[in-house]
Amino acid sequence: MQLETKRLILRKPKKSDWKDIVEGLGDFNVAKMMSYMPHPYRKKEAYDFIKKTDKESKQKIITSMQFSIELKAEKKVIGGIGFGDISKFSGTA
């Protein structure tokens, strides 16, 4: 799934996003606002995150979804957003 606006693309995280993810989450002022974030955030953590989200997206019953937020003009990931506890039955996340 992919969503687009004039400025942004919300899409599935991909392996090539790792540098942008490390750059953003490597900033302590960003990391301290997260409920859980290792610091320093390294390439291994970014790859583990991307691998986990890829695996989750291929499950028969999807219970969570993660999106990279890409700035179109720079082709750079500037953030992310996710949904958890997705219930198709109740229509909630």
Secondary structure, DSSP 8 states (H G I E B T S, - for coil): --EE-SSEEEE---GGGHHHHHHHHTSHHHHTTSSS--SS--HHHHHHHHHHHHHHHTSSS---EEEEEEETTTTEEEEEEEE-S-BTTTTB-
